[in-house]
C-alpha cells in the first residue's frame, strides 16, 4: 500500500501527469522548491518538505531534504521490527515512492562563458543522497529517476503492487545515474587548470550502455558485446536505427564505423565500400547511384561481403544496384519506401538509417591498450589550404588538384602505410597496411583494374625513400599529394621532376593504425 511520495525533479517532463496520478490514488505528495511550485500551478495538492519536517529550507536551498524525518521514512526496512518501532517512537511516517532527478550539471558546464560559481551551485547534494538511500531500500521504496519509467510505474500501482524485479531494475538505474553524474563532475573539475578547461583531464570517467551481445568477437572463440554512449546526437553506427537484418556482428560494427566516417568527409553525393576496415572503393558523383557503381567497380571482388555507406537517401535504383552484390551492411541518411521493399527481399542484409541526424563527428576518441587507454581528438581535418605547397617544377592542373583532394580524403582512412591511386572522383587502386611504403605503392598499382596512366596518388605520410614514388611514376601517375618532411624530400622531388610529376605537400600526416 502506497501512502506517501517525495517528488523533486530538475527535468519536469511528464511529472505533472505522474503526480496527478499519485494524488488521485490518495498518495500524499511531498515536494521542494521549484517542483512544488510547478505541481501546485497544475492544481496538484503538495506538502512542502519544510512544512513536513518542521524545518525550513536554508542556505539558498542547499539544505532541504537532508533531514531524519525524510531519510528515516525512506531507509526503514518495513519487515524489521526494530526499524518500524524506531519510526513509531519518533513519529516518522514511511515514504514509499521517491521521484528525483538531479541538477543539470552536464548542461550547465556546456553553457558558453559559464562561471565557476554557477558550476559549483549545480552540483546536487540532496538529490543523490535521496535516490541512493531509496535504491538501497528498493524492496520497500519505489525510486524513479527517469521520466521514461513513469508510465510503467503507474501501470503497476494501478494493479496494487510494483514487483520486486521491477523495483530492482529501478534501483540499478539509480546507481548508473549517480555514477554518471559523479563521473561528469569529477572529469570536469579534474580538467580545470588555472580556471580553464583543458582537453585531457587528470581523471577520465566513462560510462557506456550495452546495446547488444554479439554472437562472438573478431573470431568465433571470443566473446563480445557492443556498448554506446548515453547520448549520441550525430549520425554514426551507434545512433543508427536498424530497419532490417540480422544483429550486427563485432566486425560489422567496426567496418560500418570505418565506412561511414569516410562518407562524412564529403558534402557531395558519395559512396564508399569497406572490407576489413579498409576502403576497397569510393567515389563522388552528382548522381548517388553512379557514385555507388563507380565505387563498386574499383574492386568488385573485395566489395563482395563488404559494407556500404552513402551520404544521400537511398532510392529504388540505388537499392537495386546494392542488392546485386552480397553486402553485409548498408548505412545511409534515409531510404525511400521502394528501396526498403527491395531490401526486404534480402532479410539477412542489415539496413541502418541515420536520417535526420547531423552528418558530423563529435567528441574524443578512446582506444584501449593493455592496462591503459589512449585518448586523442578525432582526425577530422584534411589539410590547411594555406599550408599546401607545390614543390615540383610543374604545378598540378585544376583536374589533377581536384583528384588529389579526393584521394587525400580517402587515404586518411586507409590503414597505414597507405597509398591510394585515384582518377577524377573515384578510387582506382588501394595499397593498405603494409610495413613499407614501397610495398603499399606496389599493391595499389596491382589492385587497379584499369590503367593507372594519368591517375593521381596520395600517400598518408612522407616517402622515406624515392622507391615508392618510382613505382608510381612507372605506373603513369601524373600527380602526387603527400605531407612532406622526409630527410630525403629533395631526392623525392628530383625524381618527381624527372618524370614531370606534379607534387603537393600538405604539411599534415594522416596515419591510421
NUMARKE-580985 format. One record per residue (C-alpha): residue number from 1; residue in three letters; x, y, z. Coordinates in steps of 0.05 Angstrom, whole numbers, plus 5000, padded with zeros to 4 digits. Example, Ala and Ser with C-alpha at 12.3 -4.5 7.8 and 13.67 -1.06 7.14 Angstrom:
NUMARKE-580985
{atom 1,ALA,{5246,4910,5156}};
{atom 2,SER,{5273,4979,5143}};
***
This chain:
NUMARKE-580985
{atom 1,UNK,{5000,5000,5000}};
{atom 2,UNK,{5030,5067,4978}};
{atom 3,UNK,{5018,5124,5026}};
{atom 4,UNK,{5070,5178,5011}};
{atom 5,UNK,{5114,5201,4953}};
{atom 6,UNK,{5171,5251,4952}};
{atom 7,UNK,{5180,5288,4885}};
{atom 8,UNK,{5238,5335,4869}};
{atom 9,UNK,{5259,5338,4796}};
{atom 10,UNK,{5301,5382,4751}};
{atom 11,UNK,{5273,5350,4688}};
{atom 12,UNK,{5198,5362,4694}};
{atom 13,UNK,{5179,5322,4632}};
{atom 14,UNK,{5113,5286,4648}};
{atom 15,UNK,{5118,5298,4723}};
{atom 16,UNK,{5051,5334,4727}};
{atom 17,UNK,{5016,5273,4696}};
{atom 18,UNK,{5052,5226,4743}};
{atom 19,UNK,{5039,5268,4805}};
{atom 20,UNK,{4966,5277,4787}};
{atom 21,UNK,{4960,5202,4780}};
{atom 22,UNK,{4990,5192,4850}};
{atom 23,UNK,{4945,5245,4880}};
{atom 24,UNK,{4883,5212,4851}};
{atom 25,UNK,{4906,5147,4884}};
{atom 26,UNK,{4905,5182,4951}};
{atom 27,UNK,{4981,5184,4957}};
{atom 28,UNK,{5007,5244,4995}};
{atom 29,UNK,{5059,5283,4956}};
{atom 30,UNK,{5119,5317,4988}};
{atom 31,UNK,{5159,5365,4946}};
{atom 32,UNK,{5211,5420,4947}};
{atom 33,UNK,{5223,5489,4916}};
{atom 34,UNK,{5212,5494,4842}};
{atom 35,UNK,{5179,5426,4835}};
{atom 36,UNK,{5128,5442,4890}};
{atom 37,UNK,{5111,5508,4856}};
{atom 38,UNK,{5104,5474,4788}};
{atom 39,UNK,{5058,5420,4814}};
{atom 40,UNK,{5016,5470,4852}};
{atom 41,UNK,{5009,5511,4788}};
{atom 42,UNK,{4979,5448,4757}};
{atom 43,UNK,{4927,5444,4812}};
{atom 44,UNK,{4961,5385,4848}};
{atom 45,UNK,{4959,5385,4924}};
{atom 46,UNK,{5030,5384,4951}};
{atom 47,UNK,{5060,5386,5021}};
{atom 48,UNK,{5125,5427,5024}};
{atom 49,UNK,{5182,5387,5053}};
{atom 50,UNK,{5198,5444,5101}};
{atom 51,UNK,{5126,5440,5127}};
{atom 52,UNK,{5132,5364,5133}};
{atom 53,UNK,{5198,5365,5170}};
{atom 54,UNK,{5183,5427,5211}};
{atom 55,UNK,{5250,5455,5189}};
{atom 56,UNK,{5258,5509,5136}};
{atom 57,UNK,{5299,5504,5073}};
{atom 58,UNK,{5365,5541,5087}};
{atom 59,UNK,{5427,5568,5052}};
{atom 60,UNK,{5390,5585,4986}};
{atom 61,UNK,{5361,5515,4984}};
{atom 62,UNK,{5428,5478,4994}};
{atom 63,UNK,{5395,5442,5053}};
{atom 64,UNK,{5324,5418,5041}};
{atom 65,UNK,{5316,5343,5045}};
{atom 66,UNK,{5376,5325,5089}};
{atom 67,UNK,{5332,5310,5150}};
{atom 68,UNK,{5319,5247,5193}};
{atom 69,UNK,{5244,5252,5180}};
{atom 70,UNK,{5259,5244,5105}};
{atom 71,UNK,{5314,5193,5107}};
{atom 72,UNK,{5284,5154,5165}};
{atom 73,UNK,{5220,5146,5125}};
{atom 74,UNK,{5260,5122,5065}};
{atom 75,UNK,{5312,5076,5096}};
{atom 76,UNK,{5266,5040,5145}};
{atom 77,UNK,{5263,4965,5129}};
{atom 78,UNK,{5189,4952,5136}};
{atom 79,UNK,{5194,4880,5159}};
{atom 80,UNK,{5247,4895,5211}};
{atom 81,UNK,{5213,4908,5278}};
{atom 82,UNK,{5269,4950,5308}};
{atom 83,UNK,{5265,4997,5248}};
{atom 84,UNK,{5190,5005,5249}};
{atom 85,UNK,{5189,5014,5325}};
{atom 86,UNK,{5241,5069,5319}};
{atom 87,UNK,{5199,5106,5268}};
{atom 88,UNK,{5136,5099,5310}};
{atom 89,UNK,{5172,5125,5372}};
{atom 90,UNK,{5197,5186,5333}};
{atom 91,UNK,{5132,5197,5296}};
{atom 92,UNK,{5164,5188,5227}};
{atom 93,UNK,{5118,5162,5171}};
{atom 94,UNK,{5140,5118,5114}};
{atom 95,UNK,{5159,5148,5046}};
{atom 96,UNK,{5142,5095,4995}};
{atom 97,UNK,{5158,5129,4928}};
{atom 98,UNK,{5216,5175,4912}};
{atom 99,UNK,{5218,5211,4845}};
{atom 100,UNK,{5281,5252,4836}};
{atom 101,UNK,{5328,5272,4780}};
{atom 102,UNK,{5389,5314,4791}};
{atom 103,UNK,{5411,5386,4779}};
{atom 104,UNK,{5431,5395,4706}};
{atom 105,UNK,{5506,5396,4718}};
{atom 106,UNK,{5524,5370,4649}};
{atom 107,UNK,{5481,5422,4614}};
{atom 108,UNK,{5509,5476,4658}};
{atom 109,UNK,{5582,5463,4640}};
{atom 110,UNK,{5565,5465,4566}};
{atom 111,UNK,{5540,5537,4571}};
{atom 112,UNK,{5586,5588,4539}};
{atom 113,UNK,{5624,5630,4589}};
{atom 114,UNK,{5592,5595,4649}};
{atom 115,UNK,{5621,5618,4715}};
{atom 116,UNK,{5655,5571,4764}};
{atom 117,UNK,{5605,5593,4817}};
{atom 118,UNK,{5546,5571,4774}};
{atom 119,UNK,{5580,5505,4761}};
{atom 120,UNK,{5590,5492,4835}};
{atom 121,UNK,{5518,5510,4852}};
{atom 122,UNK,{5494,5458,4802}};
{atom 123,UNK,{5528,5401,4840}};
{atom 124,UNK,{5469,5366,4871}};
{atom 125,UNK,{5477,5342,4943}};
{atom 126,UNK,{5408,5325,4968}};
{atom 127,UNK,{5384,5291,4904}};
{atom 128,UNK,{5439,5237,4900}};
{atom 129,UNK,{5431,5224,4975}};
{atom 130,UNK,{5356,5214,4967}};
{atom 131,UNK,{5359,5167,4909}};
{atom 132,UNK,{5418,5127,4935}};
{atom 133,UNK,{5381,5117,5001}};
{atom 134,UNK,{5318,5097,4964}};
{atom 135,UNK,{5355,5048,4919}};
{atom 136,UNK,{5389,5017,4979}};
{atom 137,UNK,{5320,5002,5007}};
{atom 138,UNK,{5289,4985,4939}};
{atom 139,UNK,{5248,4927,4967}};
{atom 140,UNK,{5206,4977,5005}};
{atom 141,UNK,{5215,5042,4965}};
{atom 142,UNK,{5200,5053,4891}};
{atom 143,UNK,{5252,5101,4865}};
{atom 144,UNK,{5245,5134,4796}};
{atom 145,UNK,{5300,5176,4763}};
{atom 146,UNK,{5279,5170,4690}};
{atom 147,UNK,{5214,5201,4664}};
{atom 148,UNK,{5211,5144,4614}};
{atom 149,UNK,{5193,5098,4672}};
{atom 150,UNK,{5132,5137,4697}};
{atom 151,UNK,{5082,5100,4653}};
{atom 152,UNK,{5104,5031,4675}};
{atom 153,UNK,{5104,5051,4748}};
{atom 154,UNK,{5033,5077,4741}};
{atom 155,UNK,{5012,5012,4710}};
{atom 156,UNK,{5040,4972,4768}};
{atom 157,UNK,{5010,5019,4821}};
{atom 158,UNK,{4943,5011,4786}};
{atom 159,UNK,{4950,4936,4797}};
{atom 160,UNK,{4965,4947,4870}};
{atom 161,UNK,{5040,4930,4874}};
{atom 162,UNK,{5106,4942,4840}};
{atom 163,UNK,{5142,4875,4832}};
{atom 164,UNK,{5209,4862,4865}};
{atom 165,UNK,{5243,4852,4798}};
{atom 166,UNK,{5220,4919,4772}};
{atom 167,UNK,{5239,4954,4837}};
{atom 168,UNK,{5309,4924,4829}};
{atom 169,UNK,{5311,4948,4757}};
{atom 170,UNK,{5295,5019,4780}};
{atom 171,UNK,{5347,5015,4836}};
{atom 172,UNK,{5401,4994,4786}};
{atom 173,UNK,{5384,5055,4744}};
{atom 174,UNK,{5396,5099,4805}};
{atom 175,UNK,{5468,5077,4814}};
{atom 176,UNK,{5480,5083,4739}};
{atom 177,UNK,{5451,5153,4743}};
{atom 178,UNK,{5492,5176,4803}};
{atom 179,UNK,{5555,5142,4776}};
{atom 180,UNK,{5550,5181,4711}};
{atom 181,UNK,{5533,5245,4749}};
{atom 182,UNK,{5593,5240,4795}};
{atom 183,UNK,{5637,5219,4736}};
{atom 184,UNK,{5619,5282,4697}};
{atom 185,UNK,{5633,5325,4757}};
{atom 186,UNK,{5699,5290,4770}};
{atom 187,UNK,{5722,5294,4697}};
{atom 188,UNK,{5702,5368,4692}};
{atom 189,UNK,{5736,5390,4756}};
{atom 190,UNK,{5799,5350,4742}};
{atom 191,UNK,{5803,5384,4674}};
{atom 192,UNK,{5808,5453,4705}};
{atom 193,UNK,{5876,5486,4706}};
{atom 194,UNK,{5882,5559,4727}};
{atom 195,UNK,{5807,5565,4717}};
{atom 196,UNK,{5808,5540,4645}};
{atom 197,UNK,{5783,5473,4618}};
{atom 198,UNK,{5839,5431,4589}};
{atom 199,UNK,{5824,5379,4535}};
{atom 200,UNK,{5851,5320,4574}};
{atom 201,UNK,{5831,5316,4648}};
{atom 202,UNK,{5873,5284,4702}};
{atom 203,UNK,{5819,5231,4710}};
{atom 204,UNK,{5773,5204,4655}};
{atom 205,UNK,{5706,5175,4676}};
{atom 206,UNK,{5668,5139,4621}};
{atom 207,UNK,{5601,5106,4621}};
{atom 208,UNK,{5574,5063,4564}};
{atom 209,UNK,{5508,5026,4559}};
{atom 210,UNK,{5500,4956,4529}};
{atom 211,UNK,{5465,4955,4462}};
{atom 212,UNK,{5473,4881,4448}};
{atom 213,UNK,{5514,4820,4459}};
{atom 214,UNK,{5549,4797,4396}};
{atom 215,UNK,{5549,4724,4374}};
{atom 216,UNK,{5624,4728,4381}};
{atom 217,UNK,{5681,4778,4375}};
{atom 218,UNK,{5732,4784,4318}};
{atom 219,UNK,{5736,4708,4319}};
{atom 220,UNK,{5685,4655,4340}};
{atom 221,UNK,{5724,4635,4403}};
{atom 222,UNK,{5720,4707,4430}};
{atom 223,UNK,{5660,4734,4470}};
{atom 224,UNK,{5638,4805,4454}};
{atom 225,UNK,{5586,4859,4465}};
{atom 226,UNK,{5571,4928,4437}};
{atom 227,UNK,{5562,4989,4482}};
{atom 228,UNK,{5545,5061,4466}};
{atom 229,UNK,{5549,5128,4499}};
{atom 230,UNK,{5488,5153,4536}};
{atom 231,UNK,{5471,5207,4485}};
{atom 232,UNK,{5495,5204,4413}};
{atom 233,UNK,{5465,5263,4375}};
{atom 234,UNK,{5501,5256,4308}};
{atom 235,UNK,{5500,5206,4252}};
{atom 236,UNK,{5542,5143,4264}};
{atom 237,UNK,{5534,5068,4274}};
{atom 238,UNK,{5519,5079,4348}};
{atom 239,UNK,{5459,5125,4334}};
{atom 240,UNK,{5434,5088,4273}};
{atom 241,UNK,{5365,5056,4272}};
{atom 242,UNK,{5364,4985,4245}};
{atom 243,UNK,{5309,4977,4194}};
{atom 244,UNK,{5320,4904,4180}};
{atom 245,UNK,{5370,4848,4182}};
{atom 246,UNK,{5409,4803,4229}};
{atom 247,UNK,{5443,4830,4291}};
{atom 248,UNK,{5506,4868,4275}};
{atom 249,UNK,{5569,4828,4289}};
{atom 250,UNK,{5631,4855,4324}};
{atom 251,UNK,{5666,4861,4256}};
{atom 252,UNK,{5604,4891,4223}};
{atom 253,UNK,{5605,4947,4274}};
{atom 254,UNK,{5679,4962,4265}};
{atom 255,UNK,{5673,4962,4189}};
{atom 256,UNK,{5609,5003,4188}};
{atom 257,UNK,{5642,5055,4233}};
{atom 258,UNK,{5702,5059,4186}};
{atom 259,UNK,{5658,5063,4125}};
{atom 260,UNK,{5612,5117,4149}};
{atom 261,UNK,{5669,5160,4174}};
{atom 262,UNK,{5694,5164,4102}};
{atom 263,UNK,{5628,5190,4071}};
{atom 264,UNK,{5627,5243,4125}};
{atom 265,UNK,{5688,5274,4090}};
{atom 266,UNK,{5645,5296,4032}};
{atom 267,UNK,{5588,5346,4023}};
{atom 268,UNK,{5578,5320,3952}};
{atom 269,UNK,{5539,5255,3939}};
{atom 270,UNK,{5588,5199,3958}};
{atom 271,UNK,{5591,5124,3964}};
{atom 272,UNK,{5642,5081,4000}};
{atom 273,UNK,{5652,5006,4005}};
{atom 274,UNK,{5695,4979,4062}};
{atom 275,UNK,{5723,4910,4073}};
{atom 276,UNK,{5763,4891,4134}};
{atom 277,UNK,{5768,4963,4158}};
{atom 278,UNK,{5797,4990,4093}};
{atom 279,UNK,{5761,5024,4035}};
{atom 280,UNK,{5761,4980,3973}};
{atom 281,UNK,{5723,5031,3933}};
{atom 282,UNK,{5699,5103,3939}};
{atom 283,UNK,{5671,5154,3892}};
{atom 284,UNK,{5638,5222,3888}};
{atom 285,UNK,{5586,5238,3834}};
{atom 286,UNK,{5527,5285,3828}};
{atom 287,UNK,{5484,5222,3819}};
{atom 288,UNK,{5489,5178,3881}};
{atom 289,UNK,{5473,5116,3840}};
{atom 290,UNK,{5532,5130,3794}};
{atom 291,UNK,{5575,5144,3855}};
{atom 292,UNK,{5560,5075,3882}};
{atom 293,UNK,{5571,5039,3815}};
{atom 294,UNK,{5638,5074,3808}};
{atom 295,UNK,{5659,5055,3878}};
{atom 296,UNK,{5639,4982,3868}};
{atom 297,UNK,{5675,4979,3801}};
{atom 298,UNK,{5741,4998,3835}};
{atom 299,UNK,{5746,4928,3866}};
{atom 300,UNK,{5683,4886,3857}};
{atom 301,UNK,{5716,4823,3884}};
{atom 302,UNK,{5732,4857,3951}};
{atom 303,UNK,{5664,4891,3951}};
{atom 304,UNK,{5632,4822,3959}};
{atom 305,UNK,{5613,4816,4032}};
{atom 306,UNK,{5632,4888,4046}};
{atom 307,UNK,{5599,4947,4080}};
{atom 308,UNK,{5565,5003,4040}};
{atom 309,UNK,{5558,5075,4064}};
{atom 310,UNK,{5526,5132,4025}};
{atom 311,UNK,{5512,5204,4046}};
{atom 312,UNK,{5447,5211,4009}};
{atom 313,UNK,{5378,5178,4015}};
{atom 314,UNK,{5375,5110,3982}};
{atom 315,UNK,{5324,5106,3926}};
{atom 316,UNK,{5298,5045,3890}};
{atom 317,UNK,{5350,5048,3834}};
{atom 318,UNK,{5407,5050,3884}};
{atom 319,UNK,{5376,4995,3926}};
{atom 320,UNK,{5373,4950,3864}};
{atom 321,UNK,{5447,4964,3850}};
{atom 322,UNK,{5468,4949,3921}};
{atom 323,UNK,{5426,4885,3923}};
{atom 324,UNK,{5462,4858,3861}};
{atom 325,UNK,{5523,4845,3904}};
{atom 326,UNK,{5523,4808,3970}};
{atom 327,UNK,{5539,4861,4023}};
{atom 328,UNK,{5534,4856,4099}};
{atom 329,UNK,{5510,4926,4118}};
{atom 330,UNK,{5482,4988,4086}};
{atom 331,UNK,{5482,5054,4124}};
{atom 332,UNK,{5451,5118,4097}};
{atom 333,UNK,{5412,5180,4117}};
{atom 334,UNK,{5344,5153,4097}};
{atom 335,UNK,{5310,5104,4049}};
{atom 336,UNK,{5252,5110,4001}};
{atom 337,UNK,{5194,5062,4013}};
{atom 338,UNK,{5211,5027,3947}};
{atom 339,UNK,{5283,5018,3970}};
{atom 340,UNK,{5261,4986,4035}};
{atom 341,UNK,{5216,4938,3996}};
{atom 342,UNK,{5275,4917,3953}};
{atom 343,UNK,{5320,4905,4013}};
{atom 344,UNK,{5264,4865,4047}};
{atom 345,UNK,{5276,4811,3995}};
{atom 346,UNK,{5345,4803,4027}};
{atom 347,UNK,{5326,4793,4100}};
{atom 348,UNK,{5397,4780,4125}};
{atom 349,UNK,{5421,4847,4099}};
{atom 350,UNK,{5430,4896,4156}};
{atom 351,UNK,{5400,4964,4137}};
{atom 352,UNK,{5418,5022,4182}};
{atom 353,UNK,{5385,5091,4180}};
{atom 354,UNK,{5414,5156,4206}};
{atom 355,UNK,{5362,5202,4174}};
{atom 356,UNK,{5354,5269,4209}};
{atom 357,UNK,{5419,5265,4249}};
{atom 358,UNK,{5476,5316,4237}};
{atom 359,UNK,{5528,5288,4190}};
{atom 360,UNK,{5589,5305,4232}};
{atom 361,UNK,{5636,5274,4283}};
{atom 362,UNK,{5636,5297,4355}};
{atom 363,UNK,{5674,5280,4418}};
{atom 364,UNK,{5740,5248,4436}};
{atom 365,UNK,{5769,5182,4411}};
{atom 366,UNK,{5788,5129,4463}};
{atom 367,UNK,{5829,5067,4448}};
{atom 368,UNK,{5847,5012,4497}};
{atom 369,UNK,{5916,4983,4505}};
{atom 370,UNK,{5934,4930,4556}};
{atom 371,UNK,{5929,4963,4624}};
{atom 372,UNK,{5913,5032,4597}};
{atom 373,UNK,{5879,5076,4546}};
{atom 374,UNK,{5900,5126,4492}};
{atom 375,UNK,{5858,5189,4483}};
{atom 376,UNK,{5860,5236,4423}};
{atom 377,UNK,{5819,5284,4382}};
{atom 378,UNK,{5784,5252,4322}};
{atom 379,UNK,{5823,5264,4257}};
{atom 380,UNK,{5772,5310,4226}};
{atom 381,UNK,{5819,5356,4188}};
{atom 382,UNK,{5845,5342,4118}};
{atom 383,UNK,{5895,5397,4107}};
{atom 384,UNK,{5900,5472,4115}};
{atom 385,UNK,{5896,5506,4048}};
{atom 386,UNK,{5948,5557,4068}};
{atom 387,UNK,{5998,5500,4082}};
{atom 388,UNK,{5991,5469,4013}};
{atom 389,UNK,{6056,5475,3976}};
{atom 390,UNK,{6073,5455,3905}};
{atom 391,UNK,{6146,5431,3909}};
{atom 392,UNK,{6158,5409,3837}};
{atom 393,UNK,{6172,5448,3774}};
{atom 394,UNK,{6104,5430,3746}};
{atom 395,UNK,{6041,5452,3782}};
{atom 396,UNK,{5981,5405,3783}};
{atom 397,UNK,{5925,5422,3734}};
{atom 398,UNK,{5857,5440,3763}};
{atom 399,UNK,{5833,5370,3745}};
{atom 400,UNK,{5892,5338,3780}};
{atom 401,UNK,{5884,5382,3841}};
{atom 402,UNK,{5811,5361,3847}};
{atom 403,UNK,{5831,5288,3842}};
{atom 404,UNK,{5887,5298,3893}};
{atom 405,UNK,{5839,5328,3942}};
{atom 406,UNK,{5792,5269,3934}};
{atom 407,UNK,{5849,5218,3940}};
{atom 408,UNK,{5876,5253,4003}};
{atom 409,UNK,{5809,5250,4038}};
{atom 410,UNK,{5803,5175,4025}};
{atom 411,UNK,{5877,5159,4040}};
{atom 412,UNK,{5869,5186,4112}};
{atom 413,UNK,{5821,5128,4125}};
{atom 414,UNK,{5866,5073,4097}};
{atom 415,UNK,{5908,5034,4146}};
{atom 416,UNK,{5979,5059,4145}};
{atom 417,UNK,{6024,5053,4108}};
{atom 418,UNK,{5975,5077,4056}};
{atom 419,UNK,{5980,5093,3982}};
{atom 420,UNK,{5916,5110,3944}};
{atom 421,UNK,{5910,5118,3869}};
{atom 422,UNK,{5851,5157,3841}};
{atom 423,UNK,{5824,5186,3777}};
{atom 424,UNK,{5776,5245,3779}};
{atom 425,UNK,{5729,5228,3838}};
{atom 426,UNK,{5738,5153,3842}};
{atom 427,UNK,{5789,5106,3873}};
{atom 428,UNK,{5829,5064,3825}};
{atom 429,UNK,{5877,5025,3870}};
{atom 430,UNK,{5887,5020,3945}};
{atom 431,UNK,{5951,4997,3979}};
{atom 432,UNK,{5938,4989,4054}};
{atom 433,UNK,{5971,4969,4118}};
{atom 434,UNK,{6040,4949,4093}};
{atom 435,UNK,{6103,4953,4135}};
{atom 436,UNK,{6139,4990,4078}};
{atom 437,UNK,{6111,5046,4036}};
{atom 438,UNK,{6141,5019,3972}};
{atom 439,UNK,{6101,4954,3981}};
{atom 440,UNK,{6037,4995,3992}};
{atom 441,UNK,{6053,5030,3926}};
{atom 442,UNK,{6063,4964,3890}};
{atom 443,UNK,{5997,4936,3918}};
{atom 444,UNK,{5959,4999,3899}};
{atom 445,UNK,{5983,4991,3827}};
{atom 446,UNK,{5970,4917,3828}};
{atom 447,UNK,{5898,4925,3854}};
{atom 448,UNK,{5880,4974,3799}};
{atom 449,UNK,{5830,4943,3750}};
{atom 450,UNK,{5842,4998,3699}};
{atom 451,UNK,{5902,5034,3672}};
{atom 452,UNK,{5936,5078,3723}};
{atom 453,UNK,{5966,5122,3669}};
{atom 454,UNK,{5942,5194,3681}};
{atom 455,UNK,{5918,5179,3751}};
{atom 456,UNK,{5940,5215,3815}};
{atom 457,UNK,{5963,5185,3881}};
{atom 458,UNK,{5961,5202,3955}};
{atom 459,UNK,{6009,5179,4009}};
{atom 460,UNK,{5986,5186,4081}};
{atom 461,UNK,{6057,5201,4104}};
{atom 462,UNK,{6121,5223,4070}};
{atom 463,UNK,{6162,5179,4025}};
{atom 464,UNK,{6223,5157,4066}};
{atom 465,UNK,{6258,5137,4001}};
{atom 466,UNK,{6246,5153,3928}};
{atom 467,UNK,{6229,5079,3913}};
{atom 468,UNK,{6155,5086,3929}};
{atom 469,UNK,{6148,5145,3881}};
{atom 470,UNK,{6189,5106,3829}};
{atom 471,UNK,{6135,5052,3830}};
{atom 472,UNK,{6081,5104,3819}};
{atom 473,UNK,{6119,5140,3765}};
{atom 474,UNK,{6129,5076,3726}};
{atom 475,UNK,{6054,5064,3732}};
{atom 476,UNK,{6040,5130,3697}};
{atom 477,UNK,{6018,5172,3757}};
{atom 478,UNK,{6019,5246,3739}};
{atom 479,UNK,{6009,5280,3807}};
{atom 480,UNK,{6021,5262,3879}};
{atom 481,UNK,{5998,5291,3945}};
{atom 482,UNK,{6037,5276,4009}};
{atom 483,UNK,{6055,5310,4075}};
{atom 484,UNK,{6129,5321,4061}};
{atom 485,UNK,{6180,5325,4117}};
{atom 486,UNK,{6228,5269,4099}};
{atom 487,UNK,{6303,5278,4103}};
{atom 488,UNK,{6302,5253,4031}};
{atom 489,UNK,{6249,5302,4006}};
{atom 490,UNK,{6300,5332,3958}};
{atom 491,UNK,{6312,5264,3925}};
{atom 492,UNK,{6238,5250,3920}};
{atom 493,UNK,{6224,5318,3889}};
{atom 494,UNK,{6281,5309,3839}};
{atom 495,UNK,{6251,5242,3818}};
{atom 496,UNK,{6182,5274,3810}};
{atom 497,UNK,{6212,5328,3766}};
{atom 498,UNK,{6248,5274,3725}};
{atom 499,UNK,{6180,5243,3708}};
{atom 500,UNK,{6144,5310,3702}};
{atom 501,UNK,{6101,5292,3762}};
{atom 502,UNK,{6067,5349,3799}};
{atom 503,UNK,{6076,5341,3874}};
{atom 504,UNK,{6039,5377,3930}};
{atom 505,UNK,{6060,5378,4003}};
{atom 506,UNK,{6004,5385,4054}};
{atom 507,UNK,{6046,5391,4117}};
{atom 508,UNK,{5996,5345,4152}};
{atom 509,UNK,{6003,5270,4162}};
{atom 510,UNK,{5945,5221,4168}};
{atom 511,UNK,{5970,5156,4198}};
{atom 512,UNK,{5915,5107,4216}};
{atom 513,UNK,{5938,5049,4259}};
***
